[in-house]
Amino acid sequence: MKISTSQVVEFLEGQRFICAQCIAKKGARYHLLTHLGREINLASSRFIHVSTRQLSAKARDMRIKKLYEIYARRKALKEKINIPELWELVQDEQALWSPGKLAELAFEQTVEPDHEAAFIRAVIDDHTYFKFREGMIKVQSPEAVKRILDQRVREAERFARLIRGSQWLEDLWSDNSLKKEKAVKELDDPDISFWISNIKDFCINGDESEQAVLVRELFRQAGLSSRTAPFNTLIKAKIWDEEENLELLRYEIETEFSKAVIQQAEALAEFPVDAKKEGREDLAGLHTFTIDGPESQDLDDALSFRKVNNEWEIGVHITDIGLQIERDTPLFKDSIQRGTTIYLPDRKISMLPEILSQGAWSLEMGTDRRALSFLIYLDPKGNILSQRIVRSVINVKERLTYEDAEARIAEEGHLFHTLHELCIARQTRRIEDGALPLPIPELVIQVDEAGEVEVELSQPGPGRFLIAECMILANLVAAQFVKNHAIPALYRSQPPPRDRIISGNETDLLANFRQRRLISKGNLGTEPDIHHGLGLDAYTTITSPLRRGLDLLMQQQITYMLARGKPLHTKEDLIKFAIYLQQGLNTAAAVCQARTRYWLLKHMEKRKDTPLDAWILDTGRHKILAVLSDYLLTVELPIIPGQRYSWDQQVKVRIKKVNARENILKMDWGH
């Protein structure tokens, strides 16, 4: 199209219509004077309308005045156009129209350039029923119009909900107590519950939340820019508390049991023990004892120890629940799905309902209980001479704490002292076969009802060592039993460490900590393989059926074989169950790791700028890794130019910045 000087054109600038006069052509662009008094250069492709009329006035001010009059006239004409009505009239006719033809129908008269331009404005502003492209107007289909109108309704609802939500946030965060109370009372309002649901999801999933953009927009609208504002909103609304465990929500971990599981558990809790009827060996007269922490309630293992025909008999008695939980029942499915009891610093999430795990199936003192008993006969050097596994009834005679056991271990000539010596001999044999015990202190975190945190390192004592070694022994015998009887099983194995830098009997904490970082990840499979960490050719776990899904499955396999001459689960079953178990274990590990770190950081918030002991774990070009002695927590430190550091060097560091909720920990060198 050839455009001469003085001709009137119209274009869009942002969302504004601009009328202009062509003054001159400069290459591919036109020099324009706009109705706003500006002069600009523009390509003709930007023009939405070119008028045939020309401005005759020569004075600049007069031309601007005339351009503004044209602009205002077109604006007034646009208001007279009924776009939906015109669309109804032409929707079944041709798809493309010239602006002039549709303008004639809209105004029902012979049109001038201003009518055409006004119609184009109306189409662009409405962008529902018609589309303006390359100088022509396309009639939208009924389907397209409906889609656009529906979207517009949703946008209107969204905007209204955004305004409603931002006002609610402002009230909730207000210093006015009446506004706060009003906001808390509005939680059941559909619009507010919509926002609560999405704020929760955003807190749990962050940028991965489907409504992340919407929630950020809500808080911007309310003038709340803090990263923690969404989380603190839920605290103010009394939905969450300050210590809310987001990991449990993120991993969708069920903290309660279904009605079907509870009903089955209640029925099983009433099932009495009948040794003769069940074909169990009566070991109720055997002196059995438990060794646990004083707070433990889910007692799934007990010990006995005596001399029989010049051999030492170690009895490991595991609460026998295998025949009680039938497969494909709600309780069985739920326990396999959960995979493990989750122990957190501030709570415990049981694999089995407490009416069973802390009641009917716990090896309480003075009560007959079903057991799967591993009776293992050793010589004085700890060599296994023979073993047998029996379904039994036991009656625990003593409940001991680790401290009680350690007092007896310390007595020369006491049976516990002898048992401890045999356990040392057993571990020595395993170390000779490549085991790496790695005696590293346990990090113990205690959180009271007020949220106060205490942290300490608990050195592994002889009582815990004795229990651990007896459980390893029973698990080894269980693995050998299922292997020798070709019973489908799930075995635990572990490849060799990526590098071996210590011997198995190393006691130095720093050396053991460094070696632990080089340990290979364990495997769970249906074929026996070497467990290099324990120094055993075959290994499974069976000693904690109240707390571990794997142990429950393995107990069922052995119990069914002993009672009915066949295993309960096929190899294919176990492969399927292993997927659930591994998922449950991975989830539990992730939750435990995150929650432990959270409470450690909470404890460290009180020690900001306090000098802390640490040792150098590794040195790199851009950072130094150190271990905090009080927490056994690995942290990063900045490089100091010209300063040299070596492995295991003792240093002083300080906490520069720490925030448990935001998972922030920044360290610096101590003064």
N, C-alpha and C positions, 0 to 999 in steps of 0.2 A: 504494500500500500504506500502510495506517495503522499507524503504529508508536507504541506507548504507552511511557510511562516505565517504567523497570526492565527493558525488553525487551533481550535480548542481540543484538548485531549484530557482523558481521565485515567488515573492509575491508583493502585493501592500502595500505601506506605504503612506497614504494620497492619493494623485493623482499621485504618482511616482511608476514606476516599479523598483524593486530591484532584482538583481541577487546575489545569495549567494551559498556558499559551505557548506554542512553539515560537521561539525567537530566531533560532538558527539551527543548522545541522552541522555537527562536528564529527566527521568520519562516520562511524556506525551509530553514533548517538545524537540525540537532539538536546539542544539547550532550551530549558523551559523556565517560565516564570509562573509560580504557583499562586493560588488564591490566598495563600498565607504570606505572600511577599518574598518567598525564597526563590533563588535561582539554582537549578541543578541540571546535571547531564544524565540522560536516561536513554536506554535502548528502547526501540519501538515494541519489542516483545513484552515489555512491561505494561503497555497500554491496554486497558480493558475496554475503552471506547474512544473513538476518534470522531469528532463532530465535523459536519460539513460547514458549520458556521465559522466565521472568522471575526476577530475583534478589530474594529476599525480605529479605535482610540489610539493616540500616539503617546500621550503622557503615561508614565509608568503607574502613577497612583490611580489614574482612571482605569487602566487595564486591570489592575488588582481588584478595584471595586467591582468591575463588571464580572470578573471571574468569581468573586465571592457571591454575587447575585445569582450567577448560574449554579454555583454549588448549593445555595439555599433553595433555589427553585427545584432542583432535582431532589433534594432532601424532602421537600414538601410533597412532591409528586409520588415519591416512593411510599409515603405513608398511606396513600390512597389505593395501593395495589393489594388485592386479596389473593395471595399466592395459592393457598389450599383450594380455593374456589376455582381458580384458573386451571389448576392441575386436574381437578375432577372433570373439567370440561374437555381437556385435550389428552388425557392419559391413554385413551384407546385409539388415538390417531397416530400420526407420525412420531418417530422418536426424536428427530432433530428439527429444530426451528431456528430461524434467524431472530435476533432480539426484536427487530422491528415488527415482524408478524405477530409475535406474542404480545408485544406492547400494544398493538392495535386492538387485540382481543381484551387486554386488561383494561384499557381506557375507553374502549368502544368509540373511538374517534380516530381521525387521521392524526398520526403522531409526528412530532418533531424530534430532533436529536436529543433534547432534554428528556423526553418521554422514554426513548430507548435507553439512555444512560440510567434513568431512574429505575427502569425495569431490571437492568443488569445489577444495580445495587441491591434491589430487593431479592433477587435470586442468590447473590453471593452472601447476603446477610442471613437468609433463611437456610441455605444449603441442605434442604430436606427433600423438596419436591422436584427441583430442577438442579442441573449442574451446568455451570458456564465454563466452556473450554474452547480455546482457540477461536473466539469470536462467535461461536454457536452455543445454543442452549439445548441440553439433552433432558428429555422427560424421564424421570426416575420410574422404575417399575413399582407396582403396589407392594411387592415383597421387600424391595429396598427401602421404600418409604416406611413400612411397618417396622423394619429392623432399626432404622434411624430413630423413629419416634419412641420405640421401646428403650433404646439406649439413652435417649434424652430423659425419659422418665427415671431410669436408673440413676443417671447423673444427678438429677434433681433430688432424688431420695438420698443419694450419697452426700451431696452438699448439705442438705438439711441435717443428716445424721452427723456430719462433721461439725457443723455449728453447734448442734445439741451436745455432742461429746466434748467439744472444747469448753463449752460453758460449764458442763459438769466437772471437768478437770479443774477449771478455775475456782469453782466452789469448793472442791475437795481440798485444794491446796491453799485455800484462803485462810487468813488469820481469824476470820469471823467464825466463831464456834457454831452459830446457827446455820451458816451456809455449809459447814462441814457435816453437821448432823443431817441436814437435808440431803446432801450428796450420798451419804452412806445409806440412807433410807431408800434411795432411788435405784439400788442395785438390781431390782427385779424388773425395772423398766426395760422393754425390749431393745430400745436403742442403746441403753447403757450396758445391758448384758452382752450385746453385740460387741461393744468396745472392750469390755472386760475379757471376753473370750479371745479377742485378737491381741490384746495387750499381753495376756498370759502366753499365747503362742509365740509372740515376739520375744518375750523374756526367755522362753525355753529354747527357741531355735534361732534367734538372732536374724541375720541376713537371709537365712534359709526359710524363714517364715513366709508363707504366701502373701501375708498382709503387711510385710515389713514396710513397704513404701507408704501404705495408708496410715499405719500407726505413727510413723515419723511425721507425716503431714499433720496428724491430729495434735501431736505434742508441739510442733512448730506453731500451729494455729493458737494453741493455748499459751505460747510463750515459755515453754519448759524445754530447755536445751540440754540439760544434764544427761549424761549417758545412763545414769541410774534412775532417771525420772520414771520410766515405765515400771521398774521393780518397786520403787518407793510408792508409786501410786497404789499398787496392790496391797502394800502394807497399810497405807493411810485408809484404804477402803476396808481394812480388817479382813481381807481375803487370805493373805499370806502373812507370815511373821518374818522378822528380820533374818532368821536363820533358815529360811525355806530351802529345801534340798532340790534344786533344779535338775540335778542329774537323774533323780528318780523319775521326774516328770519327762525329761528328755528321752530317756530310754524306756519309758512307759512300763515301769516296773510296778507290778501289783503288790501293794502293801497289805491288802486284806484278802481273805479267801472267799470264794464263791459260796453261795448257800448250799449247793450240791456237795462241795468238798467238806464243809462244816458238818453237814448231816451224816456223811459217810464216816467222818472222823469220830463223831459222837457215838455212832453205832459200834465202831471198832473199839472204842475206849471201854465199852461194857463187856467185851468178849473175855471171859475168864480163862486163866491158865489151867490146863488139865494135862499134866505130864504123861500119864499112862495112855489117855485117849489119843494124844497127839504123837505117841511113840517117841517121847523125848527121854534122854538119859538124865536121871535125877542127880544133879550136882549141887542141890540146895545146901547140903552139909559141908561143901568145900568152902574154905576160908577165902572168900573173894572180897576185893576192895576196889574202890574207885579213887583216882587221884585227879583232881581238877581244881580250878580256881574256886574260891568260896562263893562267887556269884553265879557259877555255872548251874544250870537247871536241866539242860538237855544232855543227860549222861548216857552216852551210847556205848561206852567200853568200860570193862572192869578187868582186873588182873587177879591171878592166883599164882602162888609160887611155893613149891615144896620139893622135897627130895623123894624120889620113887626108885627103889632098886638101884641105888648108887648113881642115879641120873637126876639131873635137875629138870623138873617139869615147870615150864612157864605156861600158864593158862591165860589166853587172851579171849575174853568173853564179850561178844558183841550182841547188843539187843537184837533179837531176831524178829524182824517185821516182814520178812520176805513173803511168807505165805499169807500174811494178813492183807496185803495190798494186792488185790487182783488186777491184772493188766486191763487196760481199756476202761477202767473206772475213773470217775472224776479225780479222785485223790492221786492215782497213778499218773494220769496225764498232766495234772498240775505240777506234781513234784519233778517230773522230767522236764517240763517246760521251764520251771524256775531254775533247776539245775543245782542250786546250792543255797544254803543259808548265807545271807549277806550281813557281815559284821561291820558296822560303821561306828565311829567314835561316839555318836549321840543316839544310836538306836540299832536294833537288830531286826532283820526281816527274815522270818523263819521259812524254811522250805516246806515244813509240815506244820499243820495247826498245833498250837501249844498244848491243847488237850491231850495230844499224843506225844509230841516231842519233849514236853516238860512234865507230862503226867503219866499216862498209862504205859508208855513205852520207854520211859526214862528209867535207868537202873537205880532206882531209889533204894536206900538202905532198909533192910528188914522186910522186903516184899518179894514174893516169888515173881520171877520174870523169865520169859522165854529168851533163850540166848543161842547164838551160833558160837560154839566153843572151839578154839584152836588150842589143842594140847600139844606142846612142842617139847621134845626131850633133847637136852644138850649135855655134852660132856663139860668138864671144868674149863676147857679152852674156848667154849662157845660154839663148838661144832654141832650141827644138827644130826642127831642119831636117828630119830624117827619123829613122826607127827601123826596126829589124827584130828579130824574135824567131826564134831558131833552136834546134833540138835539137842539142846539141853534145857533144863530149868535150873536157874541159880537164885541165890538169895544173898545179896551183898551184905557182908558183915560189918564193914567199916567204910565210912566216907572220909577220905583224907584230902587235905590241901597239899599243894606242892611243898609248903614249908614243913608240914607234918612228915611227908615222905623224906625230905632232906635231913630232918633230925634223925630219922631211923637209919638212913644211908650212912650217916656219920658214925654210927655205932659199930665198932669192930665186932664181928661175930653175929650181928643181926642178919636175918634173912634178907632184909632190904639191901644191906651192904653187899651181900653175895650176889643178889640179883643185879645190882648196879655194876659189879665187877664183870658179870657175864655180858651185860650190855656193852661195856667198854670193849670186851673181847670181840663181840659181834661187830662193833663199829670198826675196830682195828682190821678185821678181816676184810670188811668192805673197802676200807681205805687202801689196803694192799691190792684190791681189785680195781682201784681207780676212783673211788668215791671222793667227793669234795663236800664235806659237811658245812663248811663256811659258817662258823659260829659268830654271827653278827647280832648285836643287841636288838631287841624288839622295841619298836617305837610304840609307847603306850600313851594314848590320848584319852583323857577323861573330861567329859563335859557335864557340868551339873545342871540342875533345872533352871538356873538363872542364866545359863549360857556362858559361865566362866570356864575357861579352858586350862587344864593342867597337862604338861607334857613331860615325859621322862623316858629314859632309855633303860629297859629291863634286861639285865644280863641273863643269858640262858643258864639256869642252874641245873644241878644233878637230878632234881625231880622231873623237870620237863624233859631232860635228856633221856631218863629212864623210860618215860611214857613213849616218847618219840621212837626209841629203838625197839620197844616191844611192838608198837604198831607197824613199824617197817617189817619186823619179823613175821607178824601175822599176815600182812599183805603179800609178802614173798611166798609164804606157804599157800595162800589162796591162789596166787598166780601159777604156782607149780601144779596145784590140784587141777585147775581148769585146763591147763596145758596138757597134763598127763592123761586126763580123761576126755580129751578132745571136745571139751565143752565150749561152745561159742562164747567169746569173752571180749571185753575191751581192755587193752593193756596200755599202761603208761610207759613211755620210753623217752630217752633224751640223748641226742647226739653228743659227741665230745665237745668240750668248750672250744671256742674259736681260737683260744690260745691258753695254754696252761702255764701259769707263772708262779704257782705255789704247790707245795705238797699237800696232801689231804689233811695232815695233822697240824697245819698252820693255825696259830692262835692270834696272831697280830691283826688287829681290827683293820688297819689301813690296807694291808695286803689282801685280806679276805674281801674287803669292799671292792678293791680293784679287780680281783678275780671274778666277783659276782657280775660285774659288767661284761664279762667275756663268756658267761654261761649261755649255752644255746637254748633256744625255746623247746619245751617239751612237746611230745606228740601223743595223740590218743588214737589207737588203731586196733584192728581185730587180730593182728599177728604179734606174737611176743618178740620183743627186741631189747637190746641192751639199754639199761638206764644208767648212763655214765655218771650222772650226779650222785646216784646211790651205790654204784658199783655192783649192780645186780643184772643177771642175764634175763630175768623176766620180772615184771612188776605190775600190779594192779592196786586198786584201793577198795577196801571192803569194811574198814573199821569205823566209819562214820555214816551209817545209813540214815540217821535222823537229820543229817546236815548236808549230805552230798548225794546227788542223783546217781552218779557213777557207782558209789558204794551200795546203794539200794539195788541197782541192777545186778551187780556182781553177787550180792547176797542172795538175790532171788535165784540166780543160776545155780549156785551151790546148794541152797536149801532145797530147791525142787529136785535136784539130782539125788540128794540124800534121802528125801521123803518119797519121791515118786519114780526115781530111776531115770529121769530125763530132765533136761534143762527147760526153763520156761520160754526163753527167747531164742529165735534163730539168729544166725549171723546177719541176715538181711535186716531183721528187727533192730539189732544193735547198731548197725551202720546208720539206720534212720534215727535212732535215739541219740547217737553220738553228735549228730548235727545240732539237735536241740540243746544237748548238754554243753557243747562247746560254745554255742551262742550265749547260753545262760552264764557260763563261766567268764566269757569275755566281757559281757555286760557288767557282771558283778565286779570284775577287776577294774573296769573303767570307772564305775561309780565309787568304789572304795578309794581308788587313787585320787579322784577329783575331790571327794569329801574329806579325805585325810589332808590333802593339801589345803583345803579351805580352812580347816580348824587349825592347822599349823600357822597359816597366815594370820588368822585371828589372834593366835597367841603372840605372834611376832609383831602385831600392830602395837602392842604395849611395850615393845623393846626397841622402838625406832631410835636410831642414833646410839644405841647401847653397843659397846664393843663386844664382838662375839668371836669365839675361837673357831678356826677352820683349818683345813689342810688342802694343799694343792693336789688336784686330781689329774689335771692335764693342762698343758700349755699350748697355745696356738698363736697364729700370726695376729689375729684380731681380738682374741678374748682368752681369758683364763677360766678354767673350770675348777671350782673349789667345793669342798663338802663342809657344811656347817656341823661342828662337832656335837652340838646339843640336839640337832634334829636329823642328822644323817641325810640332809637334803642337799642336792647338787644345785649350785648357783653359778652365775656368770659374773666375772669381775673385769673391769676395763684394763687394758694394757697401759702400763706406765712406761713411757719412752726411757730407754737406758737402764731400766731395772731388770734384773735376771731372777727367775724363779725356777725351782726344781720340784720334781714329783715328791709328794708327801711332806713338803715343807710346811711347818706350822706357821700360820699367819693370823693376824687380827683383821676382822672386817666389821662393817656396820651396815645397818639397814638404811638405805637412802629413801626408798619409797615402798610402801606396802599397802595393799587394799585387797582384803579377802574376797569381797563380793565381785570385784572386777578381775580377780586372779592376777594381780600385779605384784611383782616382787623385783625390786632393783637394789643391787648391792654395790657398795663401794669399799675401798680399803679403810681400815680402822686408823684412828689417829694415834 
